[in-house]
Amino acid sequence: MTRTRVVVTGLGTTSPVGGDAPSTWEALVAGRSGVRHLTEPWAEELAVKIAAPALVDPTDILERVKARRLDRSSQLAMVAAMEAWADSGLDVAQAAGDLDGDRVGVAMASGIGGVNTLLSNYDTLKEKGPRRVSPLAVPMLMPNGPAANISLYVGARAAVNTPVSACASGNEAISLAVDQIRLGRADVVVAGGTEAAIHPLPMAAFSNMMALSKNAGDPTTVSRPWDTGRDGFVLGEGAGVLVLESEAHARARGARIYAEVLGAGITADSHDIAQPDPAGRGGSRAIKRALLESDISPSDIVHVNAHATSTPQGDIAEGLMLHSTLGSHVDSVVVTSTKSMTGHLLGGAGALEAVATVLALHHRKAPPTINLDHQDPAVHLDIATSPRDLPAGDIAALNNSFGFGGANVAVIFASA
């Protein structure tokens, strides 16, 4: 049986380096960092006082009343989804009544969910009593809040899902969306991930578990994947959204196609709740499954947007994965970690990086990894430190995501 082909027809982001997909892409190619010092009073007592907040406040874009009814994670998701929906042209079809909502789905991930709403309402409970807790607290803090609000915006009446698999969540949402289309349950799925966890509690927790960088230098130089001086990740926030369609549906309406989603692989390490398998075996199996599902060989991969968070163990493990799965061809693959500029968006990371991967194929250009001054000798990869042109013809790229709990998700995209 012929497998349904799934294509990308719309892109949207709001990130630490740009308020939309074009500005984010321009900043990534230019190698601009979104990491900065936190000047908010609540950050004064924290051991780590840097992060990568969204460059554009979502409340500057959303209607005031709407924004007040959404947790910041949902606000960021809505901004990115609105852009992607308009970019796909489906907003016009929806307005004209030419879109069947029964065939539209959403898969929007979050690693933590509405942590700002949860903690602020708990503070209200303690300080002012239970009668002052917001009646909207639960729909605002629930992890599926972003997916639910996007579904209302696009009129989605097919499945509306929220994968929660830590830092692999955004990539898993894309895989789930592809499955929904291939199983015939939807023609269109709005897919992605969001996170807004720059709050004292998550930052203190990550810091105390030695996950965040404690580098006190220029904040723009702190996120340094694969560099010998790396000592942890930088917490970022934002959202990435892709509109996925069956190729038949997209071509029937004359849509512009950015790329094709070939396949995905999902595995678990069963190793440790926080640390990756040092040999990278779980991630390797995910990449191999993605290659198998995509029906391509390692030699078809020309670019990897790596998970590479700037942690000592994780960066080495991912290098081992790429060698294990791509073999000798790995030397011909351009590898990038855009987290060097955006920090780590947790549940939104895979989705933002999927947008970057699609745009790399679309523009035939891989963005750089910044702050790589001394490459770790244990990492034998061709890491781009300046923008690199990608070859002509039919090419494919790999987007990796790994998360706490041992979650591994690899997604492969191909040029349109």
C-alpha positions in Angstrom: 0.0 0.0 0.0 1.3 3.5 -0.9 2.1 5.5 2.2 0.5 8.9 2.6 3.1 11.6 2.1 3.1 14.4 4.7 4.4 17.9 3.9 5.0 21.1 5.8 3.0 24.1 4.5 3.2 26.6 7.4 5.8 27.7 9.9 5.6 29.9 13.0 7.9 30.7 15.9 8.4 33.1 18.7 11.8 32.6 20.2 14.6 34.2 22.2 16.1 35.6 18.9 13.0 36.6 17.0 9.3 37.3 17.2 8.4 35.2 14.2 9.8 32.6 11.8 11.6 34.9 9.4 13.3 37.0 12.1 14.2 33.9 14.0 15.8 32.3 10.9 17.6 35.5 10.1 19.1 35.7 13.6 20.1 32.0 13.6 21.9 32.4 10.3 23.6 35.5 11.6 24.7 33.7 14.7 23.0 36.1 17.2 22.4 34.9 20.8 19.2 35.6 22.7 20.8 34.9 26.2 20.8 37.8 28.6 21.1 38.7 32.3 17.8 38.5 34.2 17.1 41.9 35.8 13.9 41.0 37.5 13.9 41.3 41.3 13.0 37.6 41.8 16.3 36.6 40.1 18.6 38.4 42.6 19.0 35.5 44.9 19.3 32.8 42.3 22.7 31.1 41.7 22.1 31.4 37.9 20.9 34.8 36.7 20.9 34.4 33.0 18.3 32.9 30.6 16.9 33.3 27.1 13.5 34.8 27.3 11.3 35.3 24.2 12.5 38.4 22.4 8.9 39.7 21.8 6.4 39.6 24.7 3.4 37.7 23.5 1.1 40.1 25.3 2.2 42.7 22.8 0.7 40.6 20.0 -2.4 38.9 21.5 -5.6 40.7 22.4 -5.4 41.9 26.0 -8.4 40.0 27.2 -7.3 36.8 25.4 -3.8 37.1 26.8 -5.0 37.4 30.4 -6.9 34.1 30.1 -3.7 32.2 29.0 -0.6 31.0 30.8 2.5 32.3 29.2 3.2 28.9 27.6 -0.2 29.1 25.9 0.5 32.8 24.9 3.7 31.8 23.2 2.0 28.8 21.5 -0.8 30.9 20.2 1.5 33.5 18.7 3.5 30.8 16.8 0.3 29.0 15.8 -1.4 32.1 14.4 1.7 32.8 12.3 1.9 29.2 11.0 -1.8 29.0 10.2 -1.7 32.3 8.2 1.6 31.2 6.6 -0.1 28.0 5.3 -3.0 29.9 3.8 -5.5 27.8 5.7 -6.8 30.8 7.5 -8.3 31.9 4.1 -9.8 28.5 3.5 -11.2 28.5 7.0 -12.8 32.0 6.6 -14.3 30.9 3.3 -15.8 27.8 4.8 -13.6 25.6 2.6 -12.0 23.7 5.4 -13.5 20.7 7.1 -12.7 21.0 10.8 -13.5 17.3 11.3 -10.3 16.7 9.3 -8.1 19.2 11.2 -6.1 18.2 14.3 -3.6 19.6 16.8 -0.5 18.1 18.4 1.0 20.7 20.7 3.5 19.7 23.3 4.9 21.1 26.5 7.4 19.7 28.9 6.2 21.4 32.0 3.0 23.2 31.1 1.5 26.2 32.9 4.1 26.5 35.7 3.7 30.3 36.0 0.0 30.0 36.5 0.3 27.1 39.0 2.9 28.8 41.2 1.4 32.3 41.1 -2.0 30.9 42.1 -0.4 29.0 44.9 1.2 32.2 46.1 -2.3 33.8 46.0 -3.8 30.9 47.9 -1.2 31.3 50.7 -1.2 35.1 50.9 -4.9 35.9 50.2 -6.9 32.7 50.8 -8.7 30.2 48.6 -11.5 32.6 47.4 -8.9 34.7 45.5 -7.6 31.8 43.4 -8.4 32.4 39.7 -11.4 30.3 38.5 -9.4 30.0 35.2 -6.3 28.5 37.0 -6.9 24.9 36.0 -7.5 25.5 32.2 -4.6 27.9 32.2 -2.1 25.5 34.0 -3.1 22.2 32.4 -0.4 20.9 30.0 -3.0 20.6 27.2 -4.0 24.2 27.5 -1.9 25.3 24.5 -3.2 22.5 22.3 -6.8 23.2 23.4 -6.6 27.0 22.7 -5.0 26.4 19.3 -7.8 23.9 18.5 -10.4 26.6 19.2 -8.5 29.1 17.0 -8.2 26.8 14.0 -11.6 25.0 14.5 -9.9 21.6 14.9 -12.3 18.7 15.6 -10.0 15.8 14.9 -7.7 14.6 17.7 -6.2 17.4 19.9 -3.1 15.8 21.6 -0.4 17.0 24.1 2.7 14.8 24.2 4.7 15.3 27.4 8.1 13.7 27.2 10.3 16.4 28.7 12.8 17.9 26.2 11.7 15.5 23.4 8.1 16.7 23.6 8.1 19.0 20.6 9.6 16.5 18.3 7.2 13.8 19.5 4.3 16.1 18.7 5.5 16.2 15.1 5.8 12.5 14.9 2.3 12.1 16.4 0.9 14.5 13.8 2.4 12.6 11.0 0.9 9.4 12.3 -2.6 11.0 12.5 -2.4 12.0 8.9 -1.0 8.7 7.7 -3.6 6.8 9.6 -6.3 8.8 7.8 -7.6 10.5 10.9 -6.8 14.0 9.7 -5.8 15.9 6.6 -4.2 18.8 8.5 -2.5 18.8 11.9 -1.0 21.9 13.6 2.0 20.5 15.4 4.7 21.9 17.7 5.9 22.6 21.2 6.0 25.5 23.7 7.6 26.3 27.0 7.6 29.2 29.5 9.5 28.1 32.6 11.8 31.0 33.3 10.6 31.2 36.9 12.6 31.1 40.1 11.4 27.6 41.1 12.4 25.7 37.9 15.6 27.7 37.6 16.6 27.0 41.2 15.8 23.3 40.7 17.7 23.0 37.5 20.6 24.9 39.0 20.7 22.7 42.1 20.8 19.5 40.0 23.9 21.0 38.2 22.1 21.2 34.9 22.3 24.9 34.2 25.6 26.7 33.3 27.0 28.7 36.2 29.4 30.6 33.8 29.4 34.2 35.0 30.9 35.7 31.8 29.2 37.4 28.9 25.8 35.7 28.8 25.8 35.4 25.0 28.8 33.1 25.2 27.6 30.8 27.9 25.7 28.3 25.8 28.5 26.5 24.0 27.6 23.0 22.7 30.6 20.6 22.1 33.1 23.2 23.5 35.5 22.0 26.1 34.4 24.9 28.3 30.7 23.9 28.4 29.2 23.4 31.9 25.4 23.2 31.4 22.5 24.5 29.4 20.8 27.9 29.4 17.0 27.9 30.0 15.1 29.5 27.1 11.4 30.0 26.3 9.3 30.2 23.2 7.3 28.1 20.8 7.6 26.5 17.3 4.7 25.4 15.2 4.5 23.6 11.9 1.3 23.0 9.8 1.5 19.5 8.4 -0.8 18.2 5.6 -1.2 15.2 3.5 0.5 16.0 0.2 -2.8 15.4 -1.7 -4.6 17.9 0.5 -1.9 20.5 0.1 -1.6 20.1 -3.7 -5.4 20.2 -4.1 -5.4 23.7 -2.7 -2.2 24.9 -4.4 -0.3 25.3 -1.1 3.4 26.2 -1.0 5.4 23.2 0.4 8.5 23.9 2.5 9.6 20.3 3.0 8.4 16.7 3.5 8.4 14.8 6.8 9.8 11.4 5.9 9.7 9.6 9.2 10.4 9.4 12.9 11.9 7.2 15.5 10.9 7.1 19.2 12.7 5.1 21.9 13.5 5.1 25.6 16.9 4.7 27.3 15.6 2.9 30.5 18.9 4.1 32.0 18.4 7.1 34.3 15.7 9.7 35.1 18.0 12.6 34.2 21.2 11.4 32.6 21.4 10.0 29.1 22.8 6.6 28.4 26.5 7.5 28.0 26.9 5.2 25.0 23.9 6.8 23.3 22.2 3.5 22.6 18.6 4.7 23.0 19.2 7.7 20.8 20.9 5.6 18.2 17.9 3.3 18.0 15.6 6.3 17.5 17.7 7.6 14.6 17.9 4.1 13.0 14.1 3.7 13.3 13.7 7.2 11.7 15.9 6.1 8.8 14.0 2.9 8.4 10.6 4.6 8.4 11.9 7.2 6.0 13.2 4.5 3.7 16.4 6.3 3.1 20.1 5.5 3.8 22.5 7.4 6.0 24.1 8.8 2.9 21.0 10.8 2.2 21.4 12.9 5.3 23.3 16.2 4.7 22.4 18.1 7.8 21.7 17.5 11.5 20.1 19.9 13.9 21.4 18.3 17.0 19.9 18.3 20.5 23.3 19.3 21.9 22.3 21.3 25.0 25.9 22.2 26.1 26.1 19.6 28.9 29.3 17.6 29.4 27.7 14.1 29.0 24.9 14.8 26.6 26.9 16.3 23.9 29.4 13.4 23.8 26.6 10.8 23.8 24.9 12.5 20.8 28.2 12.4 18.9 28.4 8.7 19.5 24.8 8.3 18.3 25.6 10.0 15.0 28.7 7.9 14.4 26.8 4.7 15.2 23.9 5.5 12.9 25.5 7.4 10.0 28.8 5.5 9.9 31.6 7.0 7.8 29.1 9.3 6.1 29.0 11.4 9.3 32.1 13.2 8.2 30.1 14.6 5.2 27.2 15.8 7.4 26.9 19.4 8.5 26.0 19.4 12.2 24.5 22.4 14.1 23.2 23.2 17.5 20.9 26.2 17.4 20.7 26.0 21.2 24.0 27.9 21.2 21.8 30.9 20.4 18.4 30.2 21.7 19.2 28.3 24.9 17.2 25.2 25.7 13.4 25.5 25.3 12.7 22.2 27.0 9.3 21.0 25.6 9.5 23.6 22.9 13.0 22.8 21.8 12.4 20.1 19.3 9.6 22.1 17.6 11.7 25.3 17.3 14.6 23.2 15.9 12.3 21.4 13.5 11.3 24.8 12.1 15.1 25.6 11.8 15.7 22.2 10.1 12.9 22.8 7.6 14.2 26.3 6.8 17.7 24.9 6.4 16.4 22.6 3.7 14.2 25.3 2.1 17.0 27.8 1.9 19.8 25.2 1.4 21.7 26.7 4.3 22.7 25.4 7.7 22.9 27.9 10.5 26.1 28.0 12.6 26.9 26.8 16.2 28.3 29.8 18.0 30.7 29.8 21.0 32.6 26.8 19.7 36.1 27.9 20.4 37.7 24.6 21.4 35.9 21.5 20.1 35.9 18.6 22.6 38.3 16.1 21.2 35.8 13.4 22.2 33.3 14.8 19.6 34.3 13.9 16.0 31.8 15.8 14.0 31.8 18.5 11.3 30.2 21.2 13.3 29.3 24.4 11.4 30.7 27.5 13.1 29.6 29.8 10.2 26.6 29.4 7.9 27.1 26.5 5.4 25.5 26.0 2.0 23.7 22.7 1.6 23.9 20.7 -1.7 21.4 20.9 -4.5 19.1 18.0 -5.4 17.1 15.8 -3.2 18.5 16.1 0.4 17.4 15.1 3.9 18.0 16.5 7.4 17.7 15.0 10.8 16.3 16.7 13.9 17.2 15.1 17.3 15.6 15.6 20.7 16.3 13.8 23.9 14.6 14.3 27.3 14.6 13.5 31.0 13.2 10.1 31.6 15.2 8.7 28.7 13.0 9.9 25.9 14.5 9.9 22.4 12.9 11.2 19.3 14.4 11.6 15.8 12.5 13.2 12.9 13.8 13.3 9.3 12.7 16.0 6.8 13.4 16.1 3.1 13.6 18.9 0.6 10.4 19.6 -1.2 
